């Protein structure tokens, strides 16, 4: 084989590899659904999956949970608190309604977890009582303020810790949801305010595409 033939062979191999990677990326993207339809539903997927930090929190039953081990199913994380006067109960009520609009196979693979931004008041017992009102199988996480802030910042949902010296204080936080894939990585966000009809149309394809 001459030097020219070798060069041509190498170039052809490189082109084939690039085309293969490009096709694979396109196919992978299509398997998650139509990008335009996803965006219209408020679903924003990250260009690359983002690993979660190995932080330990406590669930509504008092059991320790390492957040980078949220694996097996899809998870929607909502950062809120049980004394929230408006955004939190409204969002959780919408998510409960959304469950009824999803196919059974999608609903079975999708968990909803509320991460507290008010650890001063949100004990595991308080979380369990509050989430029980919705009767939807929602889970809760709480912990030390510093750990919760690290977790929120790691998934780009920062919040402003409250001045707990004030009576009936509130906490400024986002209404966006974080999408966690079955491999335990962050896949993207769902922008607030959520639209149940559009999410019900797009989430089955996203979940089944894993």
Residue pairs with C-beta under 8 A, 6 or more apart in sequence:
1 9
29 35
31 209
32 38
32 45
32 205
32 206
32 209
33 202
33 205
33 206
33 209
35 45
37 201
37 202
38 44
38 45
38 202
38 206
40 198
41 190
41 195
41 198
41 199
41 201
41 202
42 190
42 191
42 192
42 194
42 195
42 198
42 199
43 179
43 188
43 189
43 190
43 191
43 199
43 202
43 203
43 206
44 188
44 189
44 190
44 191
45 179
45 187
45 188
46 186
46 187
46 188
49 181
49 183
49 185
49 186
49 187
50 155
50 185
50 186
51 68
51 184
51 185
51 186
52 67
52 68
52 70
52 151
52 154
52 155
52 180
52 184
52 185
52 186
53 67
53 68
53 150
53 151
53 154
54 66
54 67
54 68
55 66
55 67
55 68
55 143
55 147
55 150
55 151
55 154
56 64
56 65
56 66
56 67
56 143
56 147
57 64
57 65
57 67
57 115
57 141
57 142
57 143
57 147
57 148
57 151
58 64
58 65
58 124
58 141
58 142
58 143
59 65
59 124
59 127
59 139
59 140
59 141
60 124
60 127
60 128
60 131
60 139
60 140
60 141
61 124
61 128
62 124
65 141
67 141
67 151
68 184
69 184
70 113
70 180
70 184
71 182
71 183
71 184
72 182
73 109
73 110
73 111
73 182
74 109
74 110
74 111
74 179
74 180
74 181
74 182
74 206
74 207
74 210
75 110
75 111
75 112
75 113
75 179
75 180
76 95
76 110
76 111
76 112
76 113
76 177
76 178
76 179
76 180
76 190
77 113
77 114
77 115
77 155
77 157
77 177
77 178
77 180
78 88
78 91
78 92
78 95
78 112
78 113
78 114
78 115
78 175
78 177
78 178
79 114
79 115
79 116
79 117
79 152
79 157
79 159
79 173
79 174
79 178
80 87
80 88
80 91
80 92
80 114
80 115
80 116
80 117
80 173
81 88
81 116
81 117
81 118
81 121
81 122
81 171
81 173
82 88
82 116
82 118
82 121
82 122
82 126
82 127
82 129
82 130
83 118
83 121
83 122
83 168
83 170
84 170
84 171
85 170
87 173
87 175
87 192
88 114
91 175
91 192
91 194
92 112
92 114
92 131
92 134
92 136
92 138
93 134
94 194
94 196
95 112
95 136
95 138
95 194
96 134
96 135
96 136
96 138
97 196
98 194
98 196
98 199
98 200
99 107
99 110
99 112
99 136
101 196
101 197
101 200
102 110
102 200
102 203
102 204
103 204
105 204
105 208
106 203
106 204
106 207
106 208
109 182
109 207
110 203
110 207
111 137
111 139
112 136
112 137
112 138
112 139
113 138
113 139
113 140
113 141
114 127
114 131
114 138
114 139
114 140
114 141
115 140
115 141
115 142
115 148
115 151
115 152
116 122
116 127
116 140
116 141
116 142
116 143
116 148
117 148
117 152
117 159
117 161
117 171
117 173
118 162
118 171
119 142
119 143
119 144
119 145
119 148
120 145
120 162
120 164
122 140
122 142
123 142
124 140
124 142
127 140
127 141
127 142
128 140
130 140
131 138
131 139
131 140
142 148
145 161
149 158
149 159
149 161
152 158
152 159
155 178
155 186
156 189
157 173
157 174
157 176
157 178
158 174
159 171
159 172
159 173
159 174
160 171
160 172
160 173
161 171
162 169
162 170
162 171
162 172
163 169
174 192
175 192
175 193
176 189
176 190
176 191
176 192
177 189
177 190
177 192
177 194
178 186
178 189
179 186
179 187
179 188
179 189
179 190
179 206
180 186
180 187
181 187
181 210
182 210
190 199
